[in-house]
Amino acid sequence: MWMSFGSVVGSGIFVITGQEARDNAGPAIVLSYALSGFSALLSVFCYTEFAVEIPVAGGSFSYLRVELGDFIAYLAAGNILLEAIIGAAGLGRSWSSYFASMINSKNPDFMRIKIDSFADGFNLLDPLAVVVLLVANSIAMSGTKRTSFLNWIASIATAFIIAFIIVVGFIHFKSSNLVPYFPKGAEGVFVSAAVVYWAYTGFDMVATMAEETKNPSRDIPIGLVGSMSIITVIYCLMAMALTGMVKYTEIDPNAAFSVAFAQIGMNWATYLVSICALKGMTTSLMVGSLGQGRYTTQIARSHMIPPWFARVHPKTGTPINATLLTTILSAIVAFFSSLDVLSSVFSICTLLIFMLLAVALLVRRYYVKDVTSKNDSVTFFVSLFTIVGSSIGVTALWNSGVRGWIGYVVASVIWCSGTLGISLLHKHRVPKVWGVPLVPWLPSLSIAMNVFLLGSLDYEAFLRFIICSAVMILYYLMIGVHATYDVAHQNPKETEAEEGR
């Protein structure tokens, strides 16, 4: 639970709350966090079942490869790496913003180098973010035990500071700051819900540690589900405290919490909150680096990327080559890209992976190749496409501006019929120790929520995502598919010798 708390808290709440409260949701940012938290909790349930049933490194990549095959797993792998790079880059940028706000609260960008000839969003160069990424990831490469211990200690300090923020925020709470509560209507709430999903990411990195957990069947469900439930409540309280202290139009988008205390006259608290935020982001970087390295190692073991990245250092026991790959790439991205550019692309990667994982869970429970009868197979896939299609339909209706209830009721009935169709099928796999409750309803709801949140993101985010995906697919067709085929069909003795090396 502490590992999850340390990896999640700091990776978003201090980073993105100010931006979304000011630009989209306003005081209703609390509802955005509640909506994202519920969606994340559904994904957590799916993760825990896989982590218990398949306790290996590689997380969602390994789970999707087992259930949905190499190509879907490769797309997930590409998105996992993209998510890792963008997430770390965003944390590095936010770290420098909070540090700068301690020195000059009126201009968190004063330590960045502005290049007028570059496009907006890429014209503020941030050398401090690069340094932070290199230092934090170097600590993570030095060993898992050291990183876990530092995270444990730092998370205790964070818990006290968060309690301070909530208590002081409610003491200085002004109900007049909550008017208007929905400055951009429900649309603003959903757009922010998709972006603040960033604040809940990090638990998937903890799931990759299942291979190193003493009792994964007990520890993984308790740690992930318990911590995510607590974190959702904490986030809602922190968001409410922020928007109650300061009018949403006056919130600083880069270092919201520290600047808010300066705005209410508590300058000394600015430093306390900034230090807490810096700590949270630093531990998120370190724990994230642990998970990222293990993700990349598992991808390299499949030869989807060069197997050199799968090597584990004999002294530290950590995948140094894999960690260096994500560190260098994230440092390059952080040097150029602003937070708003990073946050939207990051959310697409995360939501897509979580949606695929819910699909994989349904496949795992209800479909086994060459075992499931033809009629059941047809029923399952028709029902699955019905669930996805109805989810896309609701999203399209909402984004087209249709607000009448008839279309939503029809789409909901279609979604229910698809889910009911799967529920009537025989389950080929039932978890032996722990599994997701209310299957297929909870995974189906997770698919619907992730699709809806995906549809709430802007056009530019999808354009950047499509470009990245096109590059991934081109690499897979030219290199990845051939390498994985060769590995799958090589001599078993050669495979055993390679694993030995």
TORMARRO-733839 format. One record per residue (C-alpha): x, y, z; residue number from 1. Coordinates in Angstrom, 1 decimal. Layout:
N
<<X,Y,Z>,NUM>;
...
***
This chain:
501
<<0.0,0.0,0.0>,1>;
<<2.9,2.4,0.8>,2>;
<<4.5,1.6,-2.5>,3>;
<<1.3,2.4,-4.4>,4>;
<<0.7,5.5,-2.3>,5>;
<<4.2,6.7,-3.0>,6>;
<<4.0,6.0,-6.8>,7>;
<<0.6,7.5,-7.3>,8>;
<<0.4,10.5,-5.0>,9>;
<<2.6,13.2,-6.5>,10>;
<<2.3,12.0,-10.1>,11>;
<<-0.8,14.1,-10.8>,12>;
<<-2.5,15.8,-7.9>,13>;
<<0.3,18.4,-7.5>,14>;
<<0.9,18.4,-11.3>,15>;
<<-2.4,18.8,-13.1>,16>;
<<-5.0,20.0,-10.6>,17>;
<<-4.3,23.7,-11.1>,18>;
<<-4.3,23.5,-14.9>,19>;
<<-7.7,21.7,-15.1>,20>;
<<-9.4,23.7,-12.4>,21>;
<<-8.5,26.9,-14.1>,22>;
<<-9.0,26.0,-17.7>,23>;
<<-11.9,23.5,-17.7>,24>;
<<-13.7,22.2,-14.6>,25>;
<<-13.5,25.1,-12.1>,26>;
<<-14.6,24.1,-8.6>,27>;
<<-16.2,20.9,-10.1>,28>;
<<-12.7,19.5,-10.4>,29>;
<<-13.7,17.5,-7.4>,30>;
<<-16.3,15.6,-9.5>,31>;
<<-13.6,15.1,-12.2>,32>;
<<-11.4,13.4,-9.6>,33>;
<<-14.2,11.3,-8.3>,34>;
<<-15.2,10.1,-11.8>,35>;
<<-11.5,9.3,-12.7>,36>;
<<-11.0,7.6,-9.4>,37>;
<<-14.0,5.3,-9.9>,38>;
<<-12.8,4.4,-13.4>,39>;
<<-9.3,3.8,-12.1>,40>;
<<-10.6,1.6,-9.4>,41>;
<<-12.4,-0.6,-12.0>,42>;
<<-9.0,-0.9,-13.8>,43>;
<<-7.3,-1.7,-10.5>,44>;
<<-9.7,-4.7,-10.1>,45>;
<<-8.7,-6.0,-13.5>,46>;
<<-5.0,-5.5,-12.8>,47>;
<<-5.1,-7.3,-9.5>,48>;
<<-6.7,-10.5,-10.9>,49>;
<<-4.0,-10.7,-13.6>,50>;
<<-1.2,-9.9,-11.1>,51>;
<<-2.4,-12.7,-8.8>,52>;
<<-3.0,-15.2,-11.6>,53>;
<<0.1,-14.3,-13.7>,54>;
<<2.6,-13.0,-11.1>,55>;
<<5.4,-12.0,-13.5>,56>;
<<7.2,-8.8,-14.4>,57>;
<<5.9,-6.9,-17.4>,58>;
<<2.5,-6.0,-16.1>,59>;
<<-0.2,-5.2,-18.7>,60>;
<<2.2,-6.1,-21.5>,61>;
<<2.5,-9.7,-20.3>,62>;
<<-1.2,-10.0,-19.5>,63>;
<<-2.2,-8.7,-22.9>,64>;
<<0.3,-10.9,-24.7>,65>;
<<-1.1,-14.0,-23.0>,66>;
<<-4.8,-13.2,-23.8>,67>;
<<-4.8,-11.0,-26.9>,68>;
<<-1.7,-12.0,-28.8>,69>;
<<1.6,-10.4,-29.9>,70>;
<<0.2,-7.5,-32.1>,71>;
<<-2.2,-6.1,-29.4>,72>;
<<0.6,-6.6,-26.8>,73>;
<<3.0,-4.7,-29.0>,74>;
<<0.6,-1.8,-29.4>,75>;
<<0.2,-1.8,-25.6>,76>;
<<4.0,-2.1,-25.2>,77>;
<<4.5,1.0,-27.4>,78>;
<<1.9,2.9,-25.4>,79>;
<<3.4,1.7,-22.1>,80>;
<<6.8,3.1,-23.2>,81>;
<<5.2,6.3,-24.5>,82>;
<<3.3,6.6,-21.2>,83>;
<<6.4,6.1,-19.2>,84>;
<<8.4,8.6,-21.2>,85>;
<<5.7,11.3,-21.2>,86>;
<<4.8,10.7,-17.5>,87>;
<<8.3,11.0,-16.4>,88>;
<<8.8,14.1,-18.6>,89>;
<<5.7,15.7,-17.1>,90>;
<<6.9,15.1,-13.6>,91>;
<<10.2,16.6,-14.4>,92>;
<<8.6,19.7,-15.8>,93>;
<<6.3,20.0,-12.7>,94>;
<<9.2,19.5,-10.4>,95>;
<<11.0,22.5,-11.9>,96>;
<<7.8,24.6,-11.7>,97>;
<<7.4,23.9,-8.0>,98>;
<<11.0,24.5,-7.3>,99>;
<<10.9,27.8,-9.2>,100>;
<<7.7,28.9,-7.3>,101>;
<<9.6,28.6,-4.0>,102>;
<<12.0,31.2,-5.3>,103>;
<<9.6,33.4,-7.3>,104>;
<<5.9,32.5,-6.8>,105>;
<<4.9,35.1,-9.5>,106>;
<<6.8,33.4,-12.3>,107>;
<<7.2,29.6,-12.1>,108>;
<<8.8,29.7,-15.7>,109>;
<<11.7,32.0,-14.8>,110>;
<<14.2,29.2,-14.7>,111>;
<<13.3,28.1,-18.2>,112>;
<<14.9,29.3,-21.5>,113>;
<<12.3,30.8,-23.9>,114>;
<<12.9,30.3,-27.6>,115>;
<<10.5,32.6,-29.5>,116>;
<<11.1,30.8,-32.9>,117>;
<<9.7,27.5,-31.5>,118>;
<<6.0,26.6,-31.5>,119>;
<<3.9,27.2,-28.4>,120>;
<<4.1,24.3,-26.0>,121>;
<<7.7,23.6,-27.1>,122>;
<<9.3,27.0,-26.7>,123>;
<<10.3,26.8,-23.0>,124>;
<<13.4,24.8,-22.6>,125>;
<<13.8,23.2,-19.1>,126>;
<<17.3,22.1,-18.2>,127>;
<<16.4,21.6,-14.5>,128>;
<<13.8,19.0,-15.4>,129>;
<<16.5,17.0,-17.2>,130>;
<<18.8,17.1,-14.1>,131>;
<<15.9,15.9,-11.9>,132>;
<<15.1,13.0,-14.1>,133>;
<<18.7,11.9,-14.3>,134>;
<<19.2,12.0,-10.5>,135>;
<<15.9,10.3,-9.6>,136>;
<<16.4,7.5,-12.1>,137>;
<<20.0,7.0,-11.0>,138>;
<<18.7,6.3,-7.5>,139>;
<<16.2,3.8,-8.8>,140>;
<<18.9,2.0,-10.8>,141>;
<<21.0,1.6,-7.6>,142>;
<<18.6,-1.0,-6.2>,143>;
<<15.0,-1.9,-5.4>,144>;
<<15.4,-2.1,-1.6>,145>;
<<16.9,1.4,-1.4>,146>;
<<14.2,2.9,-3.5>,147>;
<<11.4,1.1,-1.6>,148>;
<<12.9,2.3,1.8>,149>;
<<13.2,5.9,0.6>,150>;
<<9.6,5.8,-0.7>,151>;
<<8.3,4.4,2.6>,152>;
<<9.9,7.1,4.6>,153>;
<<8.9,9.9,2.2>,154>;
<<5.3,8.7,2.0>,155>;
<<4.9,9.0,5.7>,156>;
<<6.0,12.7,5.5>,157>;
<<3.7,13.2,2.5>,158>;
<<0.7,11.9,4.5>,159>;
<<1.3,14.5,7.2>,160>;
<<1.7,17.4,4.7>,161>;
<<-1.5,16.3,2.8>,162>;
<<-3.4,16.4,6.1>,163>;
<<-2.0,19.9,6.7>,164>;
<<-3.2,21.0,3.2>,165>;
<<-6.7,19.7,3.7>,166>;
<<-7.1,21.1,7.2>,167>;
<<-5.7,24.5,6.4>,168>;
<<-7.6,24.6,3.1>,169>;
<<-11.0,24.0,4.9>,170>;
<<-10.1,26.5,7.6>,171>;
<<-9.7,29.2,4.9>,172>;
<<-12.6,27.8,2.8>,173>;
<<-14.8,30.4,1.2>,174>;
<<-18.1,29.2,-0.3>,175>;
<<-18.1,32.2,-2.6>,176>;
<<-15.1,30.7,-4.4>,177>;
<<-17.3,27.8,-5.6>,178>;
<<-19.5,30.1,-7.7>,179>;
<<-19.9,29.3,-10.6>,180>;
<<-19.5,25.6,-9.8>,181>;
<<-19.7,24.5,-13.4>,182>;
<<-18.0,27.3,-15.4>,183>;
<<-17.9,25.2,-18.6>,184>;
<<-20.8,22.8,-17.8>,185>;
<<-20.6,19.0,-17.7>,186>;
<<-18.3,19.1,-20.7>,187>;
<<-15.6,20.8,-18.7>,188>;
<<-15.9,18.1,-15.9>,189>;
<<-15.5,15.2,-18.4>,190>;
<<-12.6,16.8,-20.2>,191>;
<<-10.8,17.3,-16.9>,192>;
<<-11.7,13.8,-15.7>,193>;
<<-9.9,12.4,-18.8>,194>;
<<-6.8,14.6,-18.1>,195>;
<<-6.6,14.2,-14.3>,196>;
<<-6.6,10.4,-14.9>,197>;
<<-2.8,11.1,-14.8>,198>;
<<-3.1,11.5,-11.0>,199>;
<<-4.2,7.9,-10.6>,200>;
<<-1.5,6.3,-12.7>,201>;
<<1.4,4.6,-11.0>,202>;
<<-0.5,1.7,-9.6>,203>;
<<0.2,-0.3,-12.8>,204>;
<<3.9,0.1,-12.0>,205>;
<<3.4,-1.5,-8.6>,206>;
<<1.6,-4.4,-10.3>,207>;
<<4.8,-5.1,-12.2>,208>;
<<6.4,-5.9,-8.9>,209>;
<<4.2,-9.0,-8.4>,210>;
<<7.2,-11.3,-9.4>,211>;
<<9.1,-9.9,-6.4>,212>;
<<6.2,-10.0,-3.9>,213>;
<<6.3,-12.6,-1.1>,214>;
<<2.5,-13.4,-1.2>,215>;
<<1.0,-11.8,-4.3>,216>;
<<-2.4,-13.5,-3.9>,217>;
<<-2.9,-11.5,-0.7>,218>;
<<-0.6,-8.5,-1.0>,219>;
<<-1.5,-7.3,-4.5>,220>;
<<-5.3,-7.0,-4.0>,221>;
<<-5.0,-5.4,-0.6>,222>;
<<-2.3,-3.1,-1.6>,223>;
<<-3.8,-1.8,-4.9>,224>;
<<-7.5,-1.8,-4.1>,225>;
<<-7.0,-0.4,-0.6>,226>;
<<-4.6,2.3,-1.6>,227>;
<<-6.7,3.4,-4.6>,228>;
<<-9.8,3.8,-2.5>,229>;
<<-8.0,5.9,0.0>,230>;
<<-6.2,8.0,-2.7>,231>;
<<-9.5,8.8,-4.4>,232>;
<<-10.9,10.3,-1.2>,233>;
<<-7.7,12.2,-0.5>,234>;
<<-7.7,13.7,-4.0>,235>;
<<-11.3,14.9,-3.8>,236>;
<<-10.6,16.5,-0.4>,237>;
<<-7.4,18.2,-1.7>,238>;
<<-9.2,19.5,-4.8>,239>;
<<-12.0,20.9,-2.7>,240>;
<<-9.6,22.5,-0.3>,241>;
<<-7.7,24.2,-3.3>,242>;
<<-10.9,25.6,-5.0>,243>;
<<-12.3,26.7,-1.6>,244>;
<<-9.1,28.6,-0.7>,245>;
<<-8.6,30.4,-4.0>,246>;
<<-11.0,31.4,-6.8>,247>;
<<-10.5,29.0,-9.7>,248>;
<<-9.7,31.9,-12.1>,249>;
<<-6.7,32.8,-9.8>,250>;
<<-5.2,29.4,-9.4>,251>;
<<-1.7,29.0,-10.8>,252>;
<<-1.7,26.3,-13.4>,253>;
<<1.9,25.2,-12.8>,254>;
<<2.3,25.2,-9.0>,255>;
<<-1.3,25.4,-7.8>,256>;
<<-1.0,24.4,-4.1>,257>;
<<2.1,26.3,-3.1>,258>;
<<1.0,29.5,-4.8>,259>;
<<-2.5,29.2,-3.2>,260>;
<<-1.0,29.4,0.3>,261>;
<<0.9,32.5,-0.7>,262>;
<<-2.3,34.0,-2.0>,263>;
<<-4.0,33.6,1.4>,264>;
<<-1.0,35.2,3.2>,265>;
<<0.6,32.0,4.5>,266>;
<<4.0,32.5,2.7>,267>;
<<5.8,30.1,5.1>,268>;
<<3.4,27.3,4.1>,269>;
<<4.4,27.8,0.5>,270>;
<<7.8,26.3,1.2>,271>;
<<6.3,23.4,3.2>,272>;
<<3.8,22.5,0.4>,273>;
<<6.4,22.9,-2.3>,274>;
<<8.8,20.6,-0.5>,275>;
<<6.0,18.1,-0.1>,276>;
<<5.1,18.3,-3.8>,277>;
<<8.8,18.0,-4.8>,278>;
<<9.1,14.9,-2.5>,279>;
<<5.9,13.4,-4.0>,280>;
<<7.1,13.9,-7.6>,281>;
<<10.6,12.6,-6.7>,282>;
<<9.3,9.3,-5.2>,283>;
<<6.9,9.0,-8.1>,284>;
<<9.8,9.2,-10.5>,285>;
<<11.8,6.7,-8.5>,286>;
<<9.0,4.1,-8.2>,287>;
<<7.9,4.8,-11.7>,288>;
<<11.4,4.1,-12.9>,289>;
<<11.3,0.7,-11.2>,290>;
<<8.2,-0.2,-13.0>,291>;
<<9.3,1.3,-16.3>,292>;
<<12.5,-0.7,-16.3>,293>;
<<10.6,-3.9,-15.7>,294>;
<<8.1,-3.2,-18.4>,295>;
<<10.9,-2.5,-20.9>,296>;
<<12.8,-5.6,-19.8>,297>;
<<9.8,-7.9,-20.4>,298>;
<<9.3,-6.2,-23.8>,299>;
<<12.9,-6.8,-24.7>,300>;
<<12.7,-10.5,-23.6>,301>;
<<10.1,-11.0,-26.3>,302>;
<<12.6,-9.3,-28.8>,303>;
<<10.0,-6.7,-29.8>,304>;
<<12.9,-4.3,-29.0>,305>;
<<16.6,-5.3,-28.9>,306>;
<<17.2,-8.0,-26.2>,307>;
<<20.2,-5.9,-24.9>,308>;
<<17.6,-3.9,-22.9>,309>;
<<16.6,-7.0,-21.0>,310>;
<<20.0,-7.4,-19.2>,311>;
<<20.0,-7.1,-15.5>,312>;
<<23.0,-5.7,-13.7>,313>;
<<24.7,-8.4,-11.6>,314>;
<<25.5,-6.0,-8.6>,315>;
<<22.3,-3.9,-8.3>,316>;
<<19.9,-6.5,-9.6>,317>;
<<18.1,-3.8,-11.7>,318>;
<<17.5,-3.5,-15.4>,319>;
<<19.9,-0.6,-16.0>,320>;
<<19.9,-0.7,-19.8>,321>;
<<16.1,-0.5,-19.9>,322>;
<<15.9,2.3,-17.3>,323>;
<<18.5,4.3,-19.2>,324>;
<<16.4,4.0,-22.4>,325>;
<<13.3,5.6,-20.7>,326>;
<<15.4,8.1,-18.7>,327>;
<<17.2,9.5,-21.8>,328>;
<<14.0,9.7,-23.9>,329>;
<<12.0,11.3,-21.1>,330>;
<<14.8,13.8,-20.5>,331>;
<<14.7,14.9,-24.1>,332>;
<<10.9,15.3,-24.1>,333>;
<<11.0,17.1,-20.8>,334>;
<<13.5,19.6,-22.1>,335>;
<<11.2,20.8,-24.9>,336>;
<<7.5,20.0,-24.1>,337>;
<<5.1,21.9,-21.8>,338>;
<<2.8,20.2,-19.3>,339>;
<<-0.5,20.7,-21.2>,340>;
<<1.0,19.0,-24.3>,341>;
<<2.3,16.1,-22.2>,342>;
<<-0.8,15.5,-20.1>,343>;
<<-3.3,15.0,-22.9>,344>;
<<-1.2,12.4,-24.8>,345>;
<<-0.4,10.7,-21.5>,346>;
<<-4.1,10.2,-20.8>,347>;
<<-4.8,8.6,-24.2>,348>;
<<-2.0,6.0,-23.6>,349>;
<<-3.3,5.2,-20.2>,350>;
<<-7.0,5.0,-21.0>,351>;
<<-6.3,2.8,-24.0>,352>;
<<-4.2,0.3,-22.1>,353>;
<<-6.8,0.1,-19.3>,354>;
<<-9.6,-0.5,-21.8>,355>;
<<-7.6,-3.3,-23.5>,356>;
<<-6.9,-4.9,-20.1>,357>;
<<-10.7,-5.0,-19.3>,358>;
<<-11.2,-6.7,-22.7>,359>;
<<-8.4,-9.1,-22.0>,360>;
<<-10.0,-10.0,-18.7>,361>;
<<-13.3,-10.9,-20.4>,362>;
<<-11.4,-13.0,-23.0>,363>;
<<-9.5,-14.8,-20.2>,364>;
<<-12.8,-15.7,-18.4>,365>;
<<-15.0,-16.7,-21.3>,366>;
<<-12.9,-17.7,-24.3>,367>;
<<-10.2,-20.4,-24.7>,368>;
<<-9.0,-21.1,-28.2>,369>;
<<-9.9,-24.6,-29.5>,370>;
<<-11.9,-25.2,-26.3>,371>;
<<-14.8,-22.7,-26.5>,372>;
<<-17.5,-24.0,-28.8>,373>;
<<-18.2,-22.2,-32.1>,374>;
<<-21.6,-20.9,-31.0>,375>;
<<-20.2,-19.6,-27.7>,376>;
<<-17.3,-18.0,-29.5>,377>;
<<-19.6,-16.2,-31.9>,378>;
<<-21.9,-15.1,-29.0>,379>;
<<-18.9,-13.8,-27.0>,380>;
<<-17.3,-11.8,-29.8>,381>;
<<-20.6,-10.3,-31.0>,382>;
<<-21.4,-9.3,-27.4>,383>;
<<-17.9,-7.9,-26.9>,384>;
<<-18.2,-5.8,-30.1>,385>;
<<-21.7,-4.7,-28.9>,386>;
<<-20.2,-3.4,-25.6>,387>;
<<-17.5,-1.5,-27.4>,388>;
<<-19.8,-0.2,-30.1>,389>;
<<-22.4,1.1,-27.7>,390>;
<<-19.7,2.7,-25.6>,391>;
<<-18.4,4.5,-28.7>,392>;
<<-22.0,5.4,-29.5>,393>;
<<-22.6,7.2,-26.2>,394>;
<<-19.3,9.0,-26.5>,395>;
<<-20.2,10.2,-30.1>,396>;
<<-23.6,11.4,-28.9>,397>;
<<-22.1,13.4,-26.1>,398>;
<<-19.3,14.9,-28.2>,399>;
<<-21.8,15.8,-31.0>,400>;
<<-23.8,18.0,-28.5>,401>;
<<-26.9,15.7,-28.4>,402>;
<<-28.4,16.0,-24.9>,403>;
<<-31.8,14.2,-25.4>,404>;
<<-32.3,11.2,-23.2>,405>;
<<-33.6,8.8,-25.9>,406>;
<<-30.2,8.2,-27.6>,407>;
<<-28.5,7.5,-24.3>,408>;
<<-31.2,5.1,-23.2>,409>;
<<-31.0,3.2,-26.4>,410>;
<<-27.2,3.0,-26.2>,411>;
<<-27.4,1.9,-22.6>,412>;
<<-29.9,-0.9,-23.4>,413>;
<<-27.6,-2.1,-26.2>,414>;
<<-24.6,-2.1,-23.7>,415>;
<<-26.6,-4.0,-21.2>,416>;
<<-27.7,-6.6,-23.8>,417>;
<<-24.1,-7.1,-24.8>,418>;
<<-22.9,-7.6,-21.2>,419>;
<<-25.9,-9.9,-20.5>,420>;
<<-25.0,-12.0,-23.5>,421>;
<<-21.5,-12.6,-22.1>,422>;
<<-22.8,-13.3,-18.6>,423>;
<<-24.9,-16.2,-19.9>,424>;
<<-21.9,-18.0,-21.3>,425>;
<<-19.9,-20.6,-19.4>,426>;
<<-16.7,-19.4,-17.7>,427>;
<<-13.7,-21.4,-18.8>,428>;
<<-11.4,-19.9,-16.2>,429>;
<<-12.3,-19.0,-12.6>,430>;
<<-9.7,-17.5,-10.3>,431>;
<<-8.4,-19.9,-7.7>,432>;
<<-7.6,-17.3,-5.0>,433>;
<<-8.9,-13.8,-5.9>,434>;
<<-10.8,-12.4,-8.9>,435>;
<<-12.7,-9.4,-10.1>,436>;
<<-16.3,-9.4,-8.6>,437>;
<<-19.4,-9.0,-10.7>,438>;
<<-17.8,-10.2,-14.0>,439>;
<<-18.7,-9.4,-16.7>,440>;
<<-20.4,-6.2,-15.5>,441>;
<<-17.5,-4.5,-13.9>,442>;
<<-15.0,-5.1,-16.8>,443>;
<<-17.7,-4.0,-19.2>,444>;
<<-18.3,-0.8,-17.2>,445>;
<<-14.6,-0.2,-17.2>,446>;
<<-14.5,-0.4,-21.0>,447>;
<<-17.4,2.0,-21.3>,448>;
<<-15.9,4.6,-18.9>,449>;
<<-12.4,4.4,-20.5>,450>;
<<-13.9,4.9,-24.0>,451>;
<<-16.0,7.8,-22.8>,452>;
<<-13.0,9.5,-21.2>,453>;
<<-11.0,8.9,-24.3>,454>;
<<-13.6,10.7,-26.4>,455>;
<<-13.4,13.7,-24.0>,456>;
<<-9.9,14.6,-25.1>,457>;
<<-9.1,17.2,-27.7>,458>;
<<-8.3,16.7,-31.4>,459>;
<<-4.6,17.7,-31.1>,460>;
<<-4.0,15.0,-28.5>,461>;
<<-5.4,12.4,-30.8>,462>;
<<-3.4,13.7,-33.7>,463>;
<<-0.1,13.4,-31.7>,464>;
<<-1.2,10.0,-30.6>,465>;
<<-2.0,8.8,-34.1>,466>;
<<1.5,9.9,-35.3>,467>;
<<3.2,8.0,-32.5>,468>;
<<1.1,4.9,-33.2>,469>;
<<1.9,5.0,-36.9>,470>;
<<5.6,5.0,-36.1>,471>;
<<5.1,2.1,-33.7>,472>;
<<3.2,0.0,-36.3>,473>;
<<5.8,0.7,-39.0>,474>;
<<8.5,-0.5,-36.6>,475>;
<<6.5,-3.6,-35.8>,476>;
<<5.9,-4.5,-39.4>,477>;
<<9.5,-3.9,-40.4>,478>;
<<11.4,-5.3,-37.4>,479>;
<<9.3,-6.4,-34.4>,480>;
<<7.1,-9.1,-36.0>,481>;
<<10.1,-10.8,-37.6>,482>;
<<12.1,-10.8,-34.4>,483>;
<<9.3,-12.2,-32.3>,484>;
<<8.6,-14.9,-34.9>,485>;
<<12.2,-16.0,-35.0>,486>;
<<12.2,-16.3,-31.2>,487>;
<<9.0,-18.2,-31.1>,488>;
<<10.3,-20.8,-33.6>,489>;
<<13.9,-21.1,-32.6>,490>;
<<15.4,-24.3,-31.2>,491>;
<<14.3,-24.9,-27.5>,492>;
<<18.0,-25.4,-26.5>,493>;
<<18.9,-22.1,-28.0>,494>;
<<16.1,-20.4,-26.1>,495>;
<<17.2,-22.1,-22.8>,496>;
<<20.8,-21.0,-23.4>,497>;
<<19.7,-17.4,-24.2>,498>;
<<17.7,-17.2,-21.0>,499>;
<<20.7,-18.6,-19.1>,500>;
<<22.9,-15.8,-20.5>,501>;
***
